[in-house]
Amino acid sequence: MASRDAPLRWVCVRRFSLILMLLWAGLAEARPQRIVSMNPCTDAILVQVADAGQIAAISHWSHDARATSIPLSVATRFAAQFGSAEEVIALRPDLVILSPHTPLATRTALARLGVPTLAVGVPASIGESLQQVRDIADAAGYPARGAKLAGSIGAAVAQTPARPPRTALIRMGSGTVPGEGTLADDLLRRAGFANASRDFGLQSWDMLAVERLVTQAPDVLLTDRPGAQHPVVARAGIRVAEFPGWLLNCGGPTIVPALARLAAVRASLP
């Protein structure tokens, strides 16, 4: 009996294997094969959750050392585009990841041609950023990769030591300050800081003149240009620490080094 059943079992195994192969082939075909990312922040997520062969182009900002949130050695493996409708359509995308800054003409052209799009906003918290990671991975056809990346970022956040809050202000060399309701505000709080922007009545993203800064000096000033501060900052005795601009620009994978930098600055305070 056992010898007669063996061929039948082998046929069943082969049929099951064939079904799995067909299912896998269908899933692979359903994934977008020519993804265009319009923003350096979505670029940083996409290169970690999609196959390299799926990425038709990323934002030109990721090819700029001053704006990229991924290593140039990684970014330059992919074509870059500047966001015009003609340029994006010429790439024959089957998915375009839009940002709030995507030109209206490009959005309109993509909608008219029926090109699938994923609209991604600017995350205002760590939680929103982790959801963005999962959304992009889902759109690329790899939800497990998104869950894994979001999980590793969440683990880094959870491991950040809790410390009594000290006041801090992130002020870029341009004068730009992230206020309440921003991802940077959430990161500051997680690292053991109170965002001093509220002391100046600033909006979520605002400008602060150096003359106002010294009137209510925070415990530490975080900036991308620590060596180019106005002399009045030194005279006021404000502690200054470097916070590179690329750590402020995006969430996603950038959360990990940004939070590590903030936690290191907090640990250095008496």
C-alpha positions as CSV (number, residue, x, y, z in Angstrom):
1,M,0.0,0.0,0.0
2,A,2.8,2.4,1.0
3,S,4.5,1.8,-2.4
4,R,1.3,2.6,-4.3
5,D,0.7,5.8,-2.3
6,A,4.2,7.1,-2.9
7,P,3.6,8.3,-6.6
8,L,0.3,10.0,-5.5
9,R,2.1,11.9,-2.8
10,W,4.8,12.9,-5.2
11,V,2.1,14.2,-7.7
12,C,0.5,16.2,-4.8
13,V,3.8,17.7,-3.8
14,R,4.6,18.7,-7.3
15,R,1.1,20.3,-7.8
16,F,1.5,22.2,-4.5
17,S,4.9,23.5,-5.5
18,L,3.5,24.6,-8.9
19,I,0.7,26.4,-7.2
20,L,3.2,28.2,-4.9
21,M,5.3,29.2,-7.9
22,L,2.3,30.6,-9.7
23,L,1.2,32.5,-6.7
24,W,4.7,34.0,-6.2
25,A,4.9,34.9,-9.9
26,G,1.5,36.6,-9.7
27,L,2.6,38.5,-6.6
28,A,5.9,39.6,-8.2
29,E,4.0,40.8,-11.3
30,A,1.6,42.8,-9.2
31,R,4.4,44.7,-7.6
32,P,5.2,48.0,-9.3
33,Q,8.3,47.6,-11.4
34,R,9.1,51.3,-12.2
35,I,8.8,53.4,-9.1
36,V,9.6,57.1,-9.1
37,S,10.1,58.9,-5.8
38,M,9.7,62.7,-5.8
39,N,11.2,63.6,-2.4
40,P,14.5,62.9,-0.7
41,C,12.7,61.7,2.4
42,T,10.7,59.0,0.6
43,D,13.9,58.2,-1.3
44,A,15.5,57.2,2.0
45,I,12.7,54.8,2.8
46,L,12.2,53.5,-0.7
47,V,15.9,52.3,-1.1
48,Q,15.5,50.2,2.0
49,V,12.2,48.6,1.3
50,A,12.1,48.1,-2.5
51,D,14.3,46.1,-4.8
52,A,16.9,48.2,-6.6
53,G,15.5,47.1,-9.9
54,Q,12.0,48.5,-9.0
55,I,13.3,52.1,-8.6
56,A,13.2,54.0,-11.9
57,A,14.3,57.3,-10.4
58,I,14.7,59.2,-7.1
59,S,14.6,62.9,-6.3
60,H,17.5,65.0,-7.6
61,W,17.9,66.3,-4.0
62,S,19.3,62.9,-3.0
63,H,22.2,63.5,-5.4
64,D,23.1,66.7,-3.6
65,A,25.4,66.3,-0.6
66,R,23.7,69.3,1.1
67,A,20.2,67.8,0.9
68,T,20.4,64.0,0.8
69,S,19.3,61.8,3.6
70,I,21.1,58.7,2.2
71,P,24.7,58.2,1.4
72,L,25.7,59.6,-2.0
73,S,27.3,56.2,-2.8
74,V,23.8,54.7,-2.6
75,A,21.9,57.6,-4.2
76,T,24.0,57.7,-7.3
77,R,23.2,54.1,-8.1
78,F,19.8,55.4,-9.2
79,A,18.7,57.9,-11.9
80,A,17.6,61.3,-10.6
81,Q,14.7,63.4,-11.8
82,F,13.7,67.1,-11.1
83,G,10.0,66.6,-10.9
84,S,8.7,68.0,-14.2
85,A,5.7,66.3,-15.7
86,E,7.6,65.5,-19.0
87,E,10.5,64.1,-17.2
88,V,8.5,61.8,-14.9
89,I,6.2,60.6,-17.6
90,A,9.1,59.8,-19.8
91,L,10.3,57.3,-17.1
92,R,7.1,55.2,-17.7
93,P,6.4,54.8,-14.0
94,D,3.8,52.4,-12.7
95,L,4.0,54.1,-9.3
96,V,4.9,57.7,-8.4
97,I,5.4,58.6,-4.7
98,L,4.2,62.2,-4.4
99,S,5.3,64.8,-1.9
100,P,3.6,68.0,-0.8
101,H,6.1,69.8,-3.0
102,T,5.4,67.9,-6.2
103,P,4.4,70.4,-8.9
104,L,0.7,70.7,-9.6
105,A,1.3,70.2,-13.4
106,T,3.0,66.9,-12.6
107,R,0.2,65.7,-10.4
108,T,-2.4,66.7,-13.0
109,A,-0.5,64.9,-15.9
110,L,-0.1,61.7,-13.8
111,A,-3.8,61.7,-12.9
112,R,-4.8,62.3,-16.6
113,L,-2.7,59.3,-17.7
114,G,-4.0,57.1,-14.9
115,V,-0.6,56.5,-13.3
116,P,-0.9,55.1,-9.8
117,T,0.4,57.4,-7.1
118,L,1.0,57.4,-3.4
119,A,0.7,60.8,-1.7
120,V,3.0,61.1,1.3
121,G,2.9,64.1,3.6
122,V,5.4,65.5,6.2
123,P,5.2,63.3,9.3
124,A,4.6,65.4,12.5
125,S,5.6,62.6,14.9
126,I,7.6,59.4,15.2
127,G,4.4,57.4,15.0
128,E,3.4,59.1,11.7
129,S,6.8,58.5,10.3
130,L,6.7,54.8,11.1
131,Q,3.3,54.6,9.4
132,Q,4.8,56.3,6.4
133,V,7.6,53.6,6.3
134,R,4.9,50.9,6.3
135,D,2.8,52.7,3.6
136,I,5.7,53.0,1.2
137,A,6.8,49.4,1.7
138,D,3.2,48.2,1.1
139,A,3.0,50.2,-2.1
140,A,6.3,48.7,-3.3
141,G,4.9,45.2,-2.6
142,Y,7.1,44.4,0.4
143,P,5.0,44.9,3.6
144,A,7.3,42.6,5.6
145,R,10.3,44.8,4.9
146,G,8.3,47.9,6.0
147,A,7.3,46.2,9.2
148,K,10.9,45.2,9.9
149,L,12.3,48.7,9.2
150,A,9.6,50.3,11.3
151,G,10.3,47.8,14.0
152,S,14.0,48.6,14.1
153,I,13.4,52.3,14.2
154,G,10.8,51.8,17.0
155,A,13.3,49.7,19.0
156,A,15.9,52.5,18.8
157,V,13.4,55.0,20.0
158,A,12.4,52.7,22.9
159,Q,16.0,52.3,23.9
160,T,16.6,56.0,24.3
161,P,17.3,56.7,27.9
162,A,14.7,58.8,29.8
163,R,16.2,62.0,31.3
164,P,14.8,65.0,33.1
165,P,14.0,67.7,30.5
166,R,16.4,70.5,29.7
167,T,15.5,73.3,27.3
168,A,16.8,73.1,23.8
169,L,16.3,75.0,20.6
170,I,17.0,73.7,17.1
171,R,17.9,76.7,14.9
172,M,19.4,76.2,11.5
173,G,21.9,78.7,10.1
174,S,19.1,80.1,8.0
175,G,17.2,81.0,11.2
176,T,14.6,78.2,10.7
177,V,13.2,76.7,13.9
178,P,11.0,73.6,14.2
179,G,8.3,74.2,16.8
180,E,5.5,72.2,18.4
181,G,3.7,69.7,16.2
182,T,6.8,68.7,14.2
183,L,8.8,65.5,14.1
184,A,11.8,67.4,15.5
185,D,9.7,68.4,18.5
186,D,8.8,64.8,19.2
187,L,12.5,63.8,18.9
188,L,13.6,66.5,21.3
189,R,11.1,65.3,23.9
190,R,12.1,61.6,23.5
191,A,15.8,62.6,24.0
192,G,15.1,64.5,27.2
193,F,14.6,68.1,26.0
194,A,11.8,70.6,26.2
195,N,11.5,72.5,22.9
196,A,12.3,76.2,23.7
197,S,10.4,77.3,20.6
198,R,7.2,77.6,22.6
199,D,8.9,80.2,24.9
200,F,9.2,82.4,21.8
201,G,5.6,81.7,20.7
202,L,6.8,80.2,17.4
203,Q,4.7,78.2,15.0
204,S,5.4,74.7,13.8
205,W,8.0,75.9,11.4
206,D,9.1,79.5,12.0
207,M,12.0,82.0,11.9
208,L,13.8,83.3,15.0
209,A,16.2,86.3,14.9
210,V,19.4,85.9,16.9
211,E,18.5,89.0,18.9
212,R,15.4,87.3,20.2
213,L,17.2,84.1,20.9
214,V,19.5,85.6,23.5
215,T,16.6,87.1,25.5
216,Q,15.5,83.7,26.6
217,A,18.5,81.5,26.2
218,P,17.9,77.7,26.2
219,D,20.2,75.3,27.9
220,V,21.6,74.3,24.5
221,L,21.3,75.6,21.0
222,L,21.4,72.9,18.3
223,T,22.5,74.1,14.9
224,D,24.0,73.0,11.6
225,R,26.6,75.8,11.8
226,P,28.0,75.8,15.3
227,G,31.1,77.6,14.2
228,A,29.3,80.4,12.5
229,Q,27.2,81.8,15.3
230,H,26.7,85.5,15.8
231,P,29.1,86.9,18.5
232,V,26.1,87.8,20.7
233,V,25.4,84.1,21.2
234,A,28.9,83.6,22.7
235,R,28.5,86.7,24.8
236,A,25.3,85.3,26.2
237,G,27.1,82.1,27.2
238,I,24.7,79.9,25.3
239,R,25.9,76.3,24.9
240,V,26.1,75.4,21.2
241,A,26.0,71.8,19.8
242,E,26.1,70.6,16.2
243,F,23.0,69.1,14.7
244,P,23.5,68.5,11.0
245,G,20.8,69.7,8.7
246,W,20.3,66.2,7.1
247,L,19.2,64.9,10.5
248,L,16.4,67.5,10.5
249,N,15.1,67.1,7.0
250,C,13.5,63.7,7.2
251,G,12.0,61.0,9.3
252,G,12.1,57.3,8.5
253,P,15.6,55.8,8.8
254,T,17.0,59.2,9.7
255,I,15.2,59.0,13.1
256,V,17.8,56.6,14.4
257,P,20.9,58.8,14.0
258,A,18.9,62.0,14.8
259,L,17.7,60.6,18.1
260,A,21.2,59.3,18.9
261,R,22.7,62.7,18.3
262,L,20.1,64.4,20.5
263,A,20.6,61.8,23.2
264,A,24.4,62.3,23.1
265,V,24.0,66.1,23.5
266,R,21.5,65.6,26.4
267,A,24.0,63.2,28.1
268,S,26.7,65.8,27.9
269,L,24.7,68.4,29.9
270,P,25.4,68.6,33.6
